[in-house]
């Protein structure tokens, strides 16, 4: 059961949340006239399809149909219900809400939600920070931080903490603070025992909180001070955290990434902190996992190019293969850079300085060219034509696999073919023919299915009566004063489509109260994301058509005839054969009815 809030508090939250600022937390927007445009996060967008209107405080994707206000954006972006989106934005705006009570059937198990996991993570982070600052308990961790030359300010800014060398530090403190063990489990902070009960997952570790772009603590990474345990461990997958789609430091780096157009990706937590400490504000880390398409999709919202930094050539060999596929699949430029002498970026910065690291970044090599260079080096620089042919075949096969897994357009195909020709020294038509050969071979050997993207918009019903319903809403959303012509003739109950009925209810309720409402205010009263997208479509379509008075009249005529036809049909079905009086009345109605289809005025 969804929680309900007064319209006044919802309106207050909406007014406190600028849609441009909100959307910019999730993707990069550029100015286009009076609007802002960016890559839509709700489908695999390869050109800016999402439009954000600062004046109307709405967004609309003209490719997948997603649309709405700040609440609908959060619902879609974070997979939340309306009530949770309201709470999420209230928290963001610093607006206090009364606790929301929800009903749960007896015997139902508690279900994890993003808000509660974020709250528990913040609670744990505070405990670990207190441990780090404790004179005795945190001394070992503080010595390590000092040894790594992480400044006191950096340690504070990045929220570093210390998990004590105990099995039950969080467990005991949770009991004291009345924090349910189930909440700790949902957040991945504890592990269940075989015989019952739980114990702390992170023990004797320097803790690195992982935040999303909105500043929520979504998970943790922990660096051990012991010798037997894994050096680094991350939080398990939760409703908030998935390491394949999360990047350490993005909340601090995203503005610099947007301004420079470049995202630099390293491997470790301390690499990121030290890079920022030395002034490289566009550096993030991939949380100890290989760079994935999920990471690329996240960064593509902010960056035009990505530079992957590795601390050894050996790591770069396999990385080049993975990065090449990501590069082509996600249509983003990726380059590879290697820190000399196998040093990690943190150590290299401390020993060689800012300028030396800047040269490493500037010397990054295009991933396609890097892959080719490594294949040639693998042949020990052989002059044998057979070996060179084998290298070309292997290279083109790798590219073909990447292209097959993506959906390239003709322009992208042309750019890839041109770049490949420059690298391997064949004419462009020869390169294209060889590439096509490899792709055909792959198609014969297997069938690659690309899953359909989630479609947000729902097609509204067609037919004359359905169009009349939509027409009335188009008019009222643009000329609300014409509601006087609608009252008494059409009611909410006459809208037989679910989505149109939801929209009619909020429109009629608002206009019946003589309110002067904006589209954004109407959106805040619609909980459904489908209805949110539809009302934006309807309002825009109505604005383009104009001629509101005449359109409304024709739509009302269709309504009148439709309702009269239904009434006559019902009367006929309820009549007996000898009910001559009623039959005479029906005959009179038929004679009075205008048989001409009134239709709707063309757009």
VEXTINU-680571 format. One record per residue: residue in three letters; x, y, z of N, C-alpha, C in turn. Coordinates in steps of 0.2 Angstrom, whole numbers, plus 2048, in hexadecimal, padded with zeros to 3 digits. Layout:
<pts>
alaXYZXYZXYZ/...
</pts>
This chain:
<pts>
unk8047FA800800800800804806800/unk80380B7FB8078117FB806816800/unk80B81980280A81E807807824804/unk80382880780082E804803834808/unk80383A804806840807801846804/unk80184B8087FD851806800854800/unk7FB8577FC7FE85A7F68028607F8/unk8018637FE8058697FF80D867801/unk80E86180481585F80581885D7FF/unk8148597FA8178577F481985D7F0/unk8148627F08168687EC81C86C7EF/unk81D86C7F582386F7F982986B7F6/unk8298647F682F8617F48308627ED/unk82B8627E982C8637E282F86A7E0/unk82D86F7E482F8767E38378767E5/unk8398727EA83F8737ED84486F7E9/unk84286B7E38468677DF8468697D8/unk84B86C7D684C86E7CF84E8687CB/unk84A8677C584A8617C18518617BE/unk8548677BC85A8677B88608647BD/unk8608677C38648657C886485D7CA/unk85E85B7CA85C8547CC85F84F7C6/unk85D8517C085F84D7BB86784D7BA/unk86A8537BB8718547BA87584F7BF/unk87284D7C48758487C98768427C6/unk8728407C187283A7BE8758397B7/unk87583F7B387883F7AD87A8467AB/unk87E8477A688084D7A387B85079F/unk87A8577A087585A79C878860798/unk87686179287986778F87386B78D/unk87487278C86F87778A86D876783/unk86787678186487677B85E87B77B/unk85F88177985A886779858887780/unk85288778284F88878984F88278D/unk85187C78985187678D85887378E/unk85886D79185E86A79285D86378F/unk86286078C86285978986885578C/unk86684E78C86C84A78E86A84378C/unk86E83E78D86D83778B868834790/unk86383178E85D82E792860828796/unk85F82879D8628227A085D81D7A1/unk85781D79D85281879E852814798/unk85681579385781078E85E81178B/unk86080C78686780D78386781377E/unk86881878186881F77D86F82077A/unk86F82177487682377187682A76E/unk87182E76E87183576D86C838772/unk86D83E774869841779862841777/unk85E83D77B85683D77985284077F/unk85684178585284378B85284B78B/unk84C84E78B84B85578C849857792/unk84C85C79684A85E79C84886679B/unk84286779D83F86E79D83F8727A4/unk8448767A584587A7AB83F87E7AD/unk83B8817A88368857A98308817AB/unk82E87B7A88298777AA82A8727AF/unk8318717B183386D7B68318657B4/unk8328647AD83085D7AB83685A7A7/unk8368537A683B8507A183784C79C/unk83A84B79783684779283C84378D/unk83B83D78C84083978783C838781/unk83E83B77B83A83A77583C833772/unk84082F77584282877283E823776/unk83E82377C83B81D78083481F783/unk83382678382C82878682C82A78D/unk83282979183282A798830832799/unk82D83479E82B83B79F82883C7A6/unk8288427A88258447AE82984A7B2/unk82884A7B882B84F7BD83184C7C1/unk83384F7C683884D7CA8378467CD/unk8318457CF82F83F7D382F8397CE/unk82D83A7C882D8357C38348337C1/unk8388387C183F8377BF8428327C4/unk8418347CA8448307D08418297D0/unk83A8297CF8378227CE83A81E7C9/unk83B8207C383E81C7BE84681B7BF/unk8498207C18518207C285381B7C8/unk84F81B7CD8518177D384C8117D4/unk8478107CF84380A7D083F80B7D7/unk83C8107D88388127DE8318137DD/unk82D8117E28268137E182581B7E3/unk81F81D7E281E8247E281F8277E9/unk81D8237EF81E8257F58258257F7/unk8298207F58308207F68348267F3/unk8328287ED83582D7E98338347ED/unk82D8357EF82C83B7F383183B7F9/unk8328367FD83683680383D837800/unk83F8347FB8468357F884883C7F7/unk8438407F48448477F284384B7F8/unk83F8497FC83E84D80384584D806/unk84884780784E84680A85484B807/unk85484B80085884E7FC8578567FD/unk8518587FE85085F7FF850861806/unk85185D80B85185E81284B860815/unk84585D81283E85E81483C858818/unk83A85981E839854823832851822/unk83184B82182A848820829844827/unk82284382882083F82D82183882B/unk82383383082482C82F81E82982B/unk82082682581B82382181981C824/unk81381A82581181482780E810821/unk81180A82180F80581C80C7FF81F/unk8077FC81C8047F681E8087F081C/unk8097EB82080C7E581E8087DF821/unk8077DA81C8037D481E8077D0824/unk8037CD8288077C982D80B7C382A/unk8117C382D8157BD82A8197BF824/unk8187C582181C7C881C8237C981E/unk8287C881B82F7C981D8317D181B/unk8347D481E8367DB81D83A7DB816/unk8387E081283C7E180B8407E680B/unk8467E580984B7EB8098497F0804/unk84A7F68068497FC80184F800801/unk8508047FC8568087FB85780D801/unk85181080385281580885581280F/unk85280C81185480A81785C807816/unk85E805811865802810869808810/unk86780E80D86C81480D86C817814/unk86781681886781981F86B814823/unk86B80E82286F80982687780A824/unk87880B81E87F80C81C88281381F/unk87E81881F88081E82288181D82A/unk87D81982D87E818834885814835/unk88680F83188C80B83189280F830/unk89281482B89781882989981D82F/unk89481F83389582383889982083E/unk89781983F89A8158448A1814842/unk8A381283C8AA81183A8AE81783A/unk8AB81D8398AF8238398B0825840/unk8AC8238458AD82484C8B382084E/unk8B381A84C8B881584D8BF81784B/unk8BF81A8458C581D8428C8823847/unk8C38278498C682D84D8C782B854/unk8C58258568C682385D8CE82385F/unk8D08258648D78268668DB81F865/unk8D881A8698DB8148698D980F863/unk8D280F8628D080A85D8D280B856/unk8D28128558D481484E8DB81584C/unk8DF8148518E68168508EA81284A/unk8E880C8498EB8078448E980A83D/unk8E380B83D8E080E8368E3815834/unk8E38198398E68208388ED820836/unk8F181B8398F881A8378F8818830/unk8F481382D8F48118278F2817822/unk8ED81B8248EB8218208F182681F/unk8F48278248FA82B824900828820/unk90182282190681E81D90581F815/unk8FE81E8138FC81F80C8FC82680A/unk8FE82B80F8FE83280D8F783580B/unk8F283280E8EB83580D8EA83A812/unk8E98408108E98468158E3845819/unk8E384881F8DE8488248D784B821/unk8D885081D8D28538198CF84E814/unk8D384B8118D184680C8CD84080F/unk8D083E8158CD8388198C683A81B/unk8C584181D8BF84381F8BA84481A/unk8BC8478148B884880E8B584280B/unk8BA83D80B8B78368088B483280D/unk8B38348148AF8308198B382A81B/unk8B982981B8BD82381D8BB821824/unk8BB81B8258B981882C8BD81282D/unk8BC80F8338C08098358BB804838/unk8BA7FE8358B77F88388BB7F583D/unk8B97F48438BD7F18498BE7EA847/unk8C47E784A8C57E084A8C17DC84F/unk8BA7DD84D8B57D98528B07D684D/unk8AD7D184F8A87CD84C8A17D084C/unk8A07D585289A7D78538997DE855/unk89E7E285289E7EA8548977ED851/unk8967EC84B88F7EF8488897EB84C/unk88A7E584D8847E184F8827E3856/unk8877E485A8867E78618837EE861/unk8867F285D8847F985D87D7FA859/unk87B7F58558757F585286F7F3857/unk8717EF85C86C7ED86186B7F3866/unk8717F68678707FC86C86C802869/unk86D80286286980885F86280585C/unk8607FF85E85A7FC85B8597FC854/unk85F7FA85185F7F984985E7F2848/unk8597F08448587E984385D7E583F/unk85F7DF8418647DB83E8627DA836/unk85C7DA83585A7D982E85C7DF82A/unk85C7E582D85E7EB8298657EA827/unk8697E882C8707E782B8727E2825/unk86E7DC82586E7D782086D7DA819/unk8677DE8198657E181286B7E5810/unk86E7E98148747ED81287A7EA811/unk87B7E38128817E08118867E1816/unk8847E481C8897E582188B7E0826/unk8867DB8268877D582A8867CE826/unk8887C98298887C28268847BE82A/unk8807BA82887C7B582C8807AF82E/unk87F7AD8348837A783787F7A1835/unk88279B83587E79583387A793839/unk87C79483F878792845873798847/unk87279D84386E7A38458727A9847/unk86F7AE8478737B58488777B7843/unk87A7BD84487E7C083F8857C2841/unk88A7C483D8907C683F8927CC83A/unk8977D083C8997D683889D7D3832/unk89B7D682C89E7D48268A57D7825/unk8A67DE8278AC7E28278AF7E282E/unk8B57DF82E8B97DF8348C07E0833/unk8C37E58378CA7E68378CC7E9830/unk8C87EE82E8C97F18278C87F8827/unk8CC7FC8238CB8038218C580381D/unk8C080781E8BA80781B8B980D816/unk8B780C8108B681180B8AF811809/unk8AB81680B8A48168098A3818801/unk89F8147FE89D8157F78978197F6/unk89781F7F38918237F388F8247EB/unk8888257EA8868267E488682D7E2/unk88482F7DC8848367DA88083B7DF/unk87B8387E287783C7E687983D7ED/unk87F8397EF88283A7F58808357FA/unk87C8307F887A82A7FD8808257FD/unk88082280388581D804882817802/unk8858147FC88180E7F98858077FB/unk88B8087FD88F8027FF896804802/unk89A7FF8038A18008068A67FC803/unk8AC7FE8038B27FA8028B67FA808/unk8B97F48098BD7F380F8C47F180E/unk8C97F48108D07F280F8D37EF816/unk8D57E88168D67E581C8DD7E781E/unk8DE7E68258E47E78288E77E082A/unk8E47DB8298E67D482A8EA7D1824/unk8EC7CB8258F07C88208EC7C281C/unk8E77BF8208E47B981D8DE7BB819/unk8DB7C081A8D57C28178D67C5810/unk8D17C680C8D27C98058D47D1807/unk8D87D38038DB7DA8048D57DF804/unk8D17DF7FF8CB7E37FE8C57DF7FD/unk8BF7E18008B97DE7FF8B47E47FF/unk8AE7E37FB8A97E87FA8A37E57FD/unk89E7EA7FE8977E88008947E37FA/unk8907DE7FD88D7DA7F88887DE7F4/unk8857DB7EF87F7DE7EB8797DF7EF/unk8777E57EF8717E77F386C7EB7EF/unk8667ED7F18627F17ED8657F87EB/unk86A7FA7EF86D8007ED8747FF7E9/unk8777F97EA87E7F97E887F7F37E3/unk8827F47DE8857EF7D988B7F27D6/unk8917EE7D88977F17D68987F17CF/unk8947ED7CB8957EE7C38927F47C1/unk88E7F87C588C7FE7C288D8047C7/unk8928037CC8948087D089B80A7D0/unk89D8107D18A38137D08A58177D6/unk8AB8157D98AD8197DF8AF8207DD/unk8AD8257E18AF82C7E08AB8307DB/unk8A682C7D88A28307D389E8367D5/unk89C8367DC89883B7DF89D8427DF/unk8A38417E08A88467E08AB8487D9/unk8AB8437D48AE8447CE8AA8477C8/unk8A38467C989F8477C389F84E7C0/unk8A08537C58A085A7C28A685B7BE/unk8AC8587C08B28597BD8B28557B6/unk8AF84F7B68AE84B7B08AA84E7AB/unk8A58527AD8A08557A88A485B7A5/unk8A885F7AA8AC8657A78B18637A3/unk8B585D7A48BB85B7A08B985779A/unk8B385479B8B184F7968B4848796/unk8B884779B8BC84179C8BC83E7A3/unk8BA8387A38BA8347AA8C18307AA/unk8C48307AF8CA82C7B08C88267B5/unk8C98207B38C781A7B88CD8167BA/unk8CE8167C18D48127C48D180C7C7/unk8D58097CB8D38027CE8D28037D5/unk8D58077D98D48077E08D280D7E3/unk8CF80C7EA8CD8117ED8D28177EF/unk8D88157F18DD81A7F38DF81D7EC/unk8DF81A7E78E181D7E08DD8237DF/unk8D68227E08D18277DF8D382D7E4/unk8D382B7EA8D48317EF8DA8357EE/unk8E08317EC8E68357EB8E68397E5/unk8E38367E08E283A7D98DE8417DB/unk8D98407DF8D58477E08D984B7E5/unk8DD8487E98E284C7EE8E78507E9/unk8E984D7E48EE8507DF8EA8557DA/unk8E48557DA8E085A7D68DD8577D0/unk8DD8507CF8DA84D7CA8D384B7CC/unk8CE8507CB8C784F7CD8C384B7C9/unk8C58487C48C18447BF8C283D7C0/unk8C583A7C58C78347C68C28307CA/unk8C182A7C88BC8257CC8BF81E7CB/unk8BD8197CF8BF8127CF8B980E7CE/unk8BB8087CB8B68037C98B67FD7CF/unk8B77FF7D58B67FB7DB8B97F47DA/unk8BF7F37D78C27ED7D78C07E87D2/unk8BB7EA7CE8B97E57C98BB7E87C2/unk8BA7E47BD8BC7E67B68B77EC7B4/unk8B97F07AF8B57F57AD8AF7F27A9/unk8A97F37AA8A37F07A789F7F57A3/unk89A7F279F8967F679B8927FB7A0/unk8907F87A688C7FC7AB8908027AD/unk8978027AE89B8077B089B80C7AA/unk89B80A7A489C80E79E89581279D/unk89080F79F88981279E8888187A3/unk88B8167A988A81B7AE88F8217AC/unk8958207AA89A8267A88988297A2/unk89482679D89282979788D82E798/unk88A82F79E88683479F88983B7A0/unk89083A7A28948407A489A8417A0/unk89D83C79D8A383C7998A283B792/unk8A783E78E8A783C7878AD837786/unk8B183678A8B683178A8B882F791/unk8BB8297918BD8257978C4823796/unk8C882479B8CF82279B8D081D7A1/unk8D181679F8D38117A48DA8117A6/unk8DC8127AC8E38127AE8E480B7B2/unk8EA8087B08EC8027B38F38027B5/unk8F57FE7BA8FB7FF7BD9007F97BB/unk8FE7F67B59037F17B29007EF7AB/unk9057EE7A79037EC7A09007E57A0/unk9017E17A48FE7DA7A48F67DB7A5/unk8F57DF7AA8ED7E07AB8EA7E37A5/unk8EE7E77A18EB7EB79C8E97E6796/unk8EC7E07958EB7DC7908E47DA790/unk8E27D77958DB7D57968D67DB796/unk8D87E07998D47E679A8D37E9793/unk8D77E878E8D67EB7888D17E7784/unk8D17E17858CB7DD7828C47DF784/unk8C47DF78B8BD7E178E8BB7E878C/unk8C07ED78D8BF7F478B8BD7F5784/unk8C07F177F8BE7F27788B77F0777/unk8B47EB77A8AD7E977A8A97EE77D/unk8AB7F17838A77F67868A77FC782/unk8AC7FE77F8AD80477B8A8804775/unk8A87FE7718A47FE76B89C7FD76D/unk89B7F97738947F87758917FF777/unk89480377B89280977E89380F77A/unk89780E77489881477089B81A774/unk8A18187778A481E77B8AC81C77A/unk8B08227798B78217788BA81F77F/unk8BE81977E8C28177848C9816782/unk8CD8197878D48197868D781578C/unk8DD81278B8E180E7908E7812792/unk8E98137988EF81679B8F28117A0/unk8F98117A08FD80C7A49028107A9/unk90180F7AF9068137B490D80F7B3/unk9128137B291980F7B191B80B7B7/unk91F8067B69228027BB91D7FE7BF/unk9177FD7BD9127F97C09107FC7C7/unk9118037C890E8067CE9078087CE/unk9048077D38FD80A7D38FC8117D3/unk8F78147D18F781B7D08F881F7D7/unk8F681C7DC8F78207E38FF8217E4/unk90281B7E390981B7E590D81F7DF/unk90B81F7D990E8237D490D82A7D5/unk90782C7D79068337D890B8367DE/unk90B8327E390F8347E99178347E7/unk9198307E392082F7E19228347DB/unk91E8347D791F8387D091C83F7D0/unk9168407D39138467D390D8477CE/unk90B84D7CE90584F7CA90684F7C3/unk90C8527C190D8527BA90E84C7B6/unk9128477BA9138417B790D83D7B6/unk90883D7BB90283A7BA8FE83D7B4/unk8FE8437B38FB8477AE8FD8447A7/unk9048437A79078407A190483979F/unk9038357A490082E7A48F982F7A1/unk8F58337A38EF8347A18EF837799/unk8F383C7988F383E7918F683978C/unk8FA83478F8FD82F78A8F8829789/unk8F282A78B8ED82478B8EC823783/unk8EC81C7828EB81A77B8E481777A/unk8E18197748DB8167728DA80F773/unk8D580C7758D48057778D5801771/unk8D280376B8D37FF7658DA7FE763/unk8DE8047638E58047618E9800766/unk8E780176C8EB7FD7728EA7F5770/unk8E47F376F8E37EC76E8E77EA768/unk8E77EE7628EB7EC75D8F37EB75E/unk8F57F07628FC7F07648FE7EA768/unk8FA7E876C8FC7E27708FB7DC76C/unk8F77DB7678F77D57638FD7D575F/unk9007DB75C9067DB75890C7D975D/unk90C7DC7639117DA7689117D3769/unk90B7D076A90B7C976B90E7C4766/unk90F7C77609127C375B9197C475A/unk91C7C77609237C97609267CC75A/unk9217D17589237D57529257D174C/unk9227CC74B9247C77459227CB73F/unk9267CA7399257CC7339217C772F/unk9207C273291C7BC72E9157BF72C/unk9137BE72690D7C17239077BD726/unk9087B67279037B272A9017B4731/unk9077B57359067B773C9027BE73C/unk9047C27379007C97378F97C8735/unk8F87C47318F17C272E8ED7C0734/unk8F07BB7388ED7B873E8EB7BE743/unk8F07C27448EF7C87498E97CC747/unk8E97CE7408E37D273D8DC7CE73F/unk8DC7C873D8D67C473E8D47C4745/unk8D97C374A8D77C37518D47C9753/unk8D77CF7518D57D57528CE7D7750/unk8CD7D57498C67D77468C17D274A/unk8C37CC74C8BE7C874F8BC7CB756/unk8C17CE7598BF7D17608BA7D775E/unk8BC7DB7598B87E17588B17DE756/unk8B07D97528AA7D674F8A67D4755/unk8A97D175A8A57CF7608A27D5763/unk8A67DA7648A47E076889E7E3764/unk89F7E475D89A7E77598937E3759/unk8947DC75988E7D875988A7D9760/unk88E7DA76588A7DB76B8877E176C/unk8897E67688867ED7688817EE763/unk87F7F476287A7F675D87D7FC75A/unk8827FB75588580175288180474D/unk88180A74B87D80D74688280E740/unk88081073A88481173488A816735/unk88981B73988E82073A89381D73F/unk89181974489681674889A811745/unk89680D74089A80873C89F80B738/unk89E8117358A28147318A8817735/unk8A781973B8AD81C73F8B1816741/unk8AE8117438B280B7458B680873F/unk8B38077398B78057338BD80A731/unk8BC8107328C18157308C7814735/unk8C581473C8CA8137418CE80C740/unk8CA80773F8CE80073E8D3801738/unk8D08047338D580472D8DB80872E/unk8DB80D7328E18117348E680C738/unk8E380873C8E78057418EA7FF73E/unk8E67FB73A8E97F57378EC7F5730/unk8EB7FB72D8EE7FD7268EB7FA720/unk8E57F87218E17F671B8DC7FC718/unk8DA7FB7128D58007108CF7FF713/unk8CB8047148C58047188C07FF715/unk8BF7FE70E8BB7F970C8BD7F270D/unk8C47F170D8C77EA70F8C57E9716/unk8C67EE71B8C57ED7228BD7EB723/unk8B97EF7208B27EE7208B07E771E/unk8B37E57188B17DE7168B37D971B/unk8B97D971E8BC7D47228B87D4729/unk8B67DA72B8B27DB7318AB7D8730/unk8A87D972A8A17D67298A27CE729/unk8A77CC7268A87C57268A87C272D/unk8AC7C57318AC7C27388A57C373C/unk8A17C873A89B7C973D8967C473B/unk8967C27348927BD7318947B6734/unk89A7B573589C7AF7388997AE740/unk8997B47438967B474A88F7B374A/unk88C7B67458847B57448827AE743/unk8867AA73F8857A373D88679F743/unk88B7A074788C79C74D88879D753/unk8857A37548817A475987C7AA758/unk8767AA75C8717AF75B8727B4761/unk8737BA7608747BF76586D7C2766/unk86A7C276C8647C576D8657CB772/unk8637D17708647D777485D7D8777/unk85D7D877E8577D87828537DF780/unk84D7DF7808497E577F84A7EA785/unk84B7F078384B7F57898447F678C/unk8447F879283E7F979583A7FF792/unk8347FF79083180478D82C807793/unk82D80E79482A811799823813797/unk82281679181C81878F81781278D/unk81181378E80C80E78B808811786/unk80780E78080281077B7FB81177E/unk7F981777D7F281877F7ED816779/unk7E781477B7E28117777E0815771/unk7DF81276B7DD8167657D5816765/unk7D28187607CB81875F7C881F761/unk7C282075E7BF82775E7BE829766/unk7BB82576A7BA8277717C0828775/unk7C58237747CB8247777CF82B775/unk7CE82C76F7D183376C7CE83976F/unk7C78387707C383D7737C583F77A/unk7C783977E7C983A7857CF83D785/unk7D483B7817DB83F7817DA84677F/unk7D684777A7D584E7777D285377D/unk7CE8507817CB8557867D185678B/unk7D585178D7DB8527917E085778E/unk7E18567887E685B7847E3862785/unk7DD8637847DA86A7847DB86D78B/unk7D98697907D886B7977DF86C79A/unk7E48697987EB86A79A7EE870798/unk7EB8737927EE87978F7E987F790/unk7E387D7907DE8837917D9881797/unk7DB88179D7D787F7A37D18827A4/unk7D08897A17CA88C7A27C488979E/unk7C68857997C08817967BD87C79A/unk7C087B7A07BD8757A47B58777A5/unk7B387D7A57AC87F7A67A887C7A1/unk7AB87B79B7A78787957A6870796/unk7AB86D79A7AB86679B7A78647A1/unk7A68687A67A38667AC79C8647AB/unk79985F7AE79285D7AD7918597A7/unk7968597A279585579C79A84F79C/unk7A084F79F7A484A79F7A78497A6/unk7A78437A97AA8427B07B083D7AF/unk7B483D7B57BA8397B57B88317B3/unk7B282F7B57B08287B47AF8277AD/unk7AE82C7A97AD82B7A27B482979E/unk7B982A7A17C082879E7C18217A0/unk7C081C79A7C181579C7C881279B/unk7CD8167997D48147997D78157A0/unk7DB8117A27DD8117A97E28187AA/unk7E78187A57EB81E7A57E88247A4/unk7E382579F7E082B79E7DB82D7A4/unk7D88277A77D48297AD7D882C7B3/unk7DE8297B47E382C7B97E48337B8/unk7E68357B27E783C7B07E18407B1/unk7DB83E7AE7D58417AF7D38437B6/unk7D483E7BA7D383F7C17D78457C4/unk7DD8457C37E184B7C67DF8527C3/unk7DE8517BC7DC8577B97D685A7BB/unk7D18567BB7CA8587BD7CA85A7C4/unk7CD8567C97CD8587D07D085F7D1/unk7D68607CD7D98677CE7D586C7CB/unk7D286B7C57CE8717C27C78727C6/unk7C586D7C87BE86D7CC7BF8727D2/unk7C58727D57C78767DB7C987D7D9/unk7C987E7D27CB8857D07D28867D1/unk7D68817D17DD8827D27E18847CB/unk7E68887CB7EA88A7C67F08857C7/unk7F08807C37F587B7C47FA87A7BE/unk8008797BF8058787BA8058707B8/unk80886F7B38098687B180D8647B6/unk8128677B98178647BE8128627C4/unk80E8677C680A8667CC8058607CB/unk80285F7C57FE85A7C38028537C3/unk8088537C180C84E7C180E84B7C8/unk80E8507CD81084E7D380A84A7D7/unk80484B7D47FE8477D67FD8417D3/unk80183F7CE8008387CA8068347CD/unk80482E7D080982A7D280C8257CD/unk8088247C880A81F7C280F8227BE/unk81581F7BC81A8227B88178227B1/unk81381D7AF81081C7A880B8227A7/unk8078247AC80382A7AC8078307AB/unk80D8307AF8118367AF8148377A8/unk8168327A481883379E813835799/unk80D83279A80783379580583B796/unk80483D79C80284479D80684979A/unk80D84879A81284C79681084C78F/unk80F84678C80E845785807849783/unk8028487877FC84B7867FC853786/unk80085578B80085D78C804860786/unk80985C78380D85F77E80985E777/unk8068597768028587707FC85D770/unk7F985F7767F48647767F786B774/unk7FC86C7777FF87377580187476E/unk80386F76B80586F7647FF87075F/unk7F986D7617F386D75D7EF87475E/unk7EF8777647EB87D7657E487C763/unk7E08827617D988275F7D587E764/unk7D688076B7D387C7707CB87C771/unk7C888176F7C18827707BD87D76B/unk7BF87D7657BC8797607BE871761/unk7C48707637C68697647C286676A/unk7C186A76F7BD8687757B6866773/unk7B386B76F7AC86A76D7AB863769/unk7B08627657AF85C7617B0855765/unk7B585676A7B685076F7B084F773/unk7AD8557757A78547797A1851775/unk7A185376F79C84F76A79D84876A/unk7A38467697A483F7697A283B770/unk7A483F7757A283C77C79A83B77C/unk79784077A79084077B78D83B777/unk78F83A77178C83476C78E82D76F/unk79482D77279782677479282477A/unk79182977F78E828785786826783/unk78482A77E77D82977C77C822779/unk781820775781819772781813777/unk78581577C78681078277F80F785/unk77C81578777581578A770811786/unk77081377F76B80F77B76C80877B/unk77280677B7747FF77B7717FB781/unk7737FF7877707FC78D7697FC78E/unk76680178B75E80178B75B7FB787/unk75E7FA78175C7F477D75D7EE780/unk7637ED7837647E678675F7E578C/unk75C7EA78F7587E97957517E9793/unk74F7EA78C7487EA78A7457E3789/unk73F7E278A73B7DC7887387DE781/unk7367D877D7347D977772D7DD777/unk7297DD77C7237E177C7237E777F/unk7297EA78072A7F078472A7F677E/unk7237F777C7237FB776724803778/unk72380577E72480C78072B80D780/unk72F80978373780A78373980A77C/unk73780577773980577073880B76D/unk73280E76E73081576B73581A76D/unk73781A77373C81F77674381E772/unk74581877274B81776E74B819767/unk74681876474581A75D74682175C/unk74282576174382C76174A82F762/unk74E82B76675582D76775982C761/unk75882675E75B82575875A82A752/unk75482C75275283274D75683874F/unk75783A75575A840757761840757/unk76483975776C83975776F83B750/unk77483F75077784174A77C83B748/unk77B83774377E83274178583373E/unk78683A73C78D83B73A79283B73F/unk79883873D79D8377427A183E743/unk7A08417497A384874A7AB848749/unk7AE84274A7B584274A7B984774E/unk7BF84874D7C384D7517C785174C/unk7C885774D7CB85C7497D285A748/unk7D485A7417DB8577407E085C744/unk7E68597457EB85C7497EF861744/
</pts>
